[in-house]
Every structure is written in structure tokens, then in C-alpha cells.
Amino acid sequence: MKTMKAVVMTGPNSPWQVQDVPVPVVEAGQVLVKVYASGMCYTDVWATQGYGGDIYPQTPGHEVVGEVVEVGAGVRSRRVGDRVGTTWVQSSCGRCPYCRESRPLSGQTAMNCEAPRTTGFAAQGGHAQYIAVSAEGTVLLPDGLSYVDAAPMMCAGYTTWSGLRDAAPQPNEKIAVLGIGGLGHVALQFSKACGFETIAITHSADKHALARQLGADHVVASGKELKDIGGADVLLVTTNAFSSAEEAMAGLRVDGRIVLCGLDFSQPFSISSEGVPFHMMRQRVIGSTHGGQHYLSEVLNLAATGKVKPLVETFALDQATEAYDRLASGKMRFRGVFLPWGEAAQRST
């Protein structure tokens, strides 16, 4: 039996281990992908801490890109040699109320299915040399987009772009991005690429210059400072600190939309009762996540044209412990990416 190297979560709050495990067997409807890059999301930390349930042992990672090396029975949409990425939610159950309304088939995400096949949770993740995934949960990568740049687009890019699209900003509206980290540094670039006046909100003084390089027209440290420069129509929350989001709402204008792209399991999001009541400002709170593969295609095309480029740290699988420590401590600048076959394996076409 062929084996491969893979990062394995062995239990809640247990260190990641690199193990030799069997190469996954490709079932009908699936493809086997040789993983060239796998991005690290903070969700990997939550899964390791037990928030994903008792899924151990399991390989984390859902920002997965690589090359199709085997095609399962019944697959017609993918061929050996295709450069692909796979989404967090690969496929839906087809039987729950959400699926019975044919929502996944109408272009909406399968994430709201009650029993989806999820990469790194219900199914093996991408921090490994190979992964078997549902063919329907893959997208073709554009020519010219390298694997290392494509990987963060599969979640960090997908998430923030979906949030921006769901907010439906209009011409002359202003976009504020809260949190200039793994998601926020990409969101700034998306907003600027679309021509919006873009404001970065960060408490980190060392990120001010970089935020401007990434497209921010203004950089502020708080909702009060945001209000002082005229406020914003859309507030993209890319941090998992909802307390900061609540404070930043002080700078949200009339008819403004606050879009929650991050997750915070430690506290609920709440709205302050200070100042003018929220409903009298006609403001809206939008929960947003992966919004469908049509959004993901837009993300990948923007990255392929060079209008958006993630800032990454790369790691070999054998550096899993170091990578996890940087991710969990918030020291990762800005997206960590595993390269299971090394730098030499990277290519863009």
C-alpha cells in the first residue's frame, strides 16, 4: 500500500503530528489531487481545540490546490493533469431541507447543507501530499496563477470577496476593513481593485504603512477615528474579535452594512445601545461566508491578473509544529502555506 506524509490532529489541544498514512483511495465521483500548496486558516486551530467536534484523528486544511493525478468512476468534468483547487464544502447531502430546495444547484453555497462533505472535518484535509475530493467541489485554476498564490484564495480570498459582494457596495461608497491579517490584507486589495475608497482599521501601528501599500486610502485605529474622517458605508469584519467590530460600528454611516466574515466562538456579536439607535440608522448586519463557486471564480481571476496577491509564509510538512504555533499565537504574517513537495514543485501553468 502506498503511503504519504500528512499532518494529523490526534486529539483536542494535542500537538500536530506528521505521520506516514495511506494514500486515500479514490471513490466514484472523486478525484485524487497531488497537493502542491495548502493554506492554513485559523479554523485549523479551532478544529485542533475541539470546536469541530470529535473528528480525530484527522488531517486539517481546506485551502488546497494541486494537480489531478487520478479520476474516479463517473467523473467527466475533470481530467488527469488539471490544476485545481478544492473548497471547504466539497458537496452537499442532497436530502436535507436546504438541499431539497435545490439551493446548492442554483449557485448558492452547499455550506448551509445539514450534512455536507467538509474538507478537514468530515473528510481528510489538505495538509498532506495527496487528497481525495469530490470532483464537484473542485475549480480549475487560471493559467498564470501559481499554487502558492492560489491556496489562500480558496478560503481567505473566497470569504472576504463573498462578504464584499454580499454587501453590494454602490459607486462612491466607502469600504472599511477591520483587521489587517490573513483575511483583511486580501480584503483591502479586493476593495481597491474594484475602485472603492478604502479604509483600513487596525490597532497595530506597525501595519499602517503596509495597509497603505495594499490599497488603503486611509488608516485608522478605531470606530471613532473612522467617524471623524466621514465614516464608511460597508464595514468588513475580517477579525475574530467581535468586541472590536462592535466598537468600529461607531464609524458606520446611515444605511451602512456591517459584514461578519470572521468567527468568534468565545462571545456573541452584539450592538451597542449608545448613540443613535441602530434601527434608526437603517443599518444592517450581514453574515457572510463562502457564497458560491461563481464568487470563487471571480477571486481566482483577480489573483491571476495580479490585482490581488496574498502575503504568505511557506512551510514544509515537517515544520508542522512551528507552523501551528505561529498560527495559534497570531504571529503568522499573513497566511501560512504548506508546500508538501517543496518550493521546486511550484508552477503557474
N, C-alpha and C positions, 0 to 999 in steps of 0.2 A: 504494500500500500504506500502511495506517495505521501510525503509529509511536507509541511510548510512551517515557517515561523509565524507566530501570531501573538499579539498582546492579549492576555487573558485576565479578566476580573474574576477572582476566586471567591469573593465574599464581600459583604458590606464593609466599607472602610479598610479593606485589605489592599496592600500594595499591588500594583500591576505586575504581572509576571510575563516573561517572554517564554513561550513553550513551543515545542515541536508537536504539531497536531495534524490530523489527516487533512489532505486537500479535500474540500467539500465535493460531494457527488452532485452532478447537475441533474435536476429533475425536469420533467416535462414543463415547458413554459419558462424555463430559466436559461440563463447564460452564465458561463464561468468567466470571470474577469481577472486578468493578471493586474494586480493593483500597483500602479506606479506612484500614486500620491493619495494620502488620506488625511484630511484636515481634522484638527482637534477642536471640538466645541465644548463649552462649559457644561453642556448636557452630559458629556462623558464623565464629568466629576459627579454630577447628581446621580447618575446610574451607579457609579462606584460607591457612593454614600448610601445607596439603598432606596432612593426615591423612585426608581423604576420597578420596584418590587423584587421578589426573589427570582432573579433571572440567571443566577450563577450556576456553573461557570459560563462566561460569555465574553466574546471579543467586542469591544466598543468601536465606535467610529462610524459616522454616517455622511461624511463629506468625501466620497470615494470616487476616484477616477482611474481609468486604466484601459486595457485592451482586451477585447473579447477573444478568448482562446478556444472556447467550445460552446456549441449551441445545442440546447436541449430539444427534445421532440416537440413538434408543433410550433416552433418559433420561426416566423417568416420575416420579422421586422429587423432582425439583427444578423450579422454575418461575422465569421471569424476575421479578425483584423480591424473591426470597427473600434474607434476610440470613443469611449462612453463615460458618462458619469451616472451614478445612481442616487436616487433621492432617499430621504429618511423613511418616507412611507412608500414602499415598493408597490403594494397592491392592496385592494380592499377585499372584504369578505364576500360582498355581493348579496348578502342576505339581511343585514340589519335595516332598520327603517330609513337611515340616510342613504344606503345603497339602493334600496328598493325605489327610492325617488329618482334614481339614475343620476344623482348629482355628480359622482366622480366621472361619469361618462360625458357630462355636459361641460366639462372643462374645469370644474371645481376640484379642489384637492381631495384625495382619499383620506387625508388625515383625520377627518371627522367620522370616519367609519368606526364602528364599535369594536371591531377586531381586525385591525389592519396588520399586514406583514411589515414590521418596522426594522430598519437596519440598525443593528447594535442592541436591540431589545428583544423583539420576538424572533429575530433571525440574526445570524452572525454578522458582526460589523466589519469595517474595512481596515482596521489596524492590523493587517495581515498581508501575506504575499498573494493570496487569492481569495475571491469571494464569489459565491453563487447567489445570483439575484434574479428576481422576476424580470423578464425582458420588458414588460410594460412599465416597469419602474426605472428604466434607463433612458437617457437622452444622448443623442450624438453630439460630440464636441465639435465646435467650429475649427476649421483649419487655421493654423497660426496661433492657437491658444495652447500654451504649454500645460502640462499636467499640474505642475506646482501652482500655477496661477488659477487653474480651473477648479482645484479641490475646494478652496474656501468659498467659491461661488455657489457650491451645491447646498450650502446652508446659510452661511453668513451673508452672502450676496442675495440669495433667494429670499431670505427672511426680510432683510431691510428693503429690498426692491418691492416685495409684496406689500409691505407697510406703506411705502410711498405711493404705490398705485392705489391701494385701498383708500388712502386719504384724498385722492383725486384733486391734487392742488391745481389751482387755476392760474392763468397768466397774471403776473405781477404779485402773486402771493409769496410770502417768505417762509422758508423751511428752517426749523431749528432742530439740530441733532443733539440729543443728550447722551453723553457717554462716548468718549473717543477711544474705543477699544477694538476688539475683534470684529464687532458688527458696525460700530459707529464710524470707524475710519473708512469703511466701504460706503456707508450711507452718505457721508459728506461728498464723496466722489460722484455718486449717483445724482444727488441733488444738483451739483454744479454742472454735470454733463447735460442735464435737462434745462439748464439756463436759469434756474431759480436763484434768487438772493439767498445765500446760505449762511446760517449762524451755527457755530459750534458752542456747546455748553459743556464746560469741563472745570473741575476743581483743581486739576493738575496743571500747575504753571509751566511745567516742562513740556506740555503738549501744545501750547499756544502756537508756537512757530510752525510745528508740523501740521496742525489743523489748517492753518492758512495755506500751506503748501498743497494740502489735499483738496482745497477748494473753498474753505470758509472765507466769506467776506468779512465776518466779524467773529470775535471770540469773546464769550462772557463766562462768568463763573456762577451765575445764579439766575433764578427767575426774575428777581428784582432788576438785575442788570439787563436782562433781556427786555423787560418792560421799558426801561429807561431809553433803549435805542429804538423803541417803536413796537416791540413785540413781534410775535410770529403767528402765522395762520395755521401752520402744521408743526406739531412737536413730536418728533420721532424719538421714542424712548428705547434706546438700544442697550441700556444697562439693566442689571438685575436688582438695582437698589430703588425700589418703588418710593422710598421716602424722598429721594432726590427728584423723582418725577412729580410728586405732589407739590414740592416747593417750586419746581420750574413752571408749573401751571400759572404762577403769578404773571408770567410774561405772555400768556396765550390771549390772542385778540378775540373780539366778538366774532362769532361763527367759527371759532378755531376748533381744530381737531387734535386730540392727543392720541397717538397711536402706540399701543403697548406691544413692542416687538420682543422685549426681554421677558424672562421668567423670574419669579421670586417666590420660592416655596415657604419662606420664613415669615412673610407678612402679606396681608391683602393690600390691594391698591385702594386708596380712599381719597376723597375730595375734600379739601379744606372748606370750612364754613365761613372763613374770614373774607372780608371784602364783598364785592357784588356777587350774589348767588350764581352758581354755575348755570342753572337753567335760564336765568335772565340774560346771560351772555350768549345763549343759544349754542353752547359748546357741546362737543360730542367726544365720547371715549370710544375708540375703536380697538378691538382686539384683533391682532393680525399675526398670521404665520404663513407658512408656505401656501401660496394662493393658486397653485395650478401650474402645470408644465409650460403653459404659454408664457407665464411670467419668467420661468426659469430660462426659457429660450432667449427671451429679451436680455436677461442678465448675462448669459454666456456670449451673446453677440456684442454687448457693450464691452465686455472684457476682451474679446478677440480684437476689437478695433483699438484697444489701448486706452479707451476713455476711463476705464476703471482698472486699477491694479492693486491687488492685496499686498500688504506688507507682512512677510512671513519669517518665521524661524523654522529651519528644517532639522529633522532628527532621523537617525536610523532606528529601526525597531529595537535594537539592543539598548537604546537610550531611553526606554520607556519610563523608567523611574524618574529620571531627570525631567523628562517632558511633562509627566503628570505633576510633579512638584511645582514646576513653573506655571502650569495651567491652573492648578488648585489655589495657588497663592496669589494669583492675579498679576504675576510678573511677566507673563508672556506678552511679547511685543511683535506683532499684534495678533497673528494667527499662527499656531503651531501646525506643521505639516510633517507627517511621517513619509519617508521615501523608502519603501520596503526593498527596493532593488538598487538604491543608491542614486547619486546625482547623475551618473553616466547614463542611466536609463531614461532620463528626461528627453522628451522631444515634443514638438508642437504640431507635427503633421504626420 
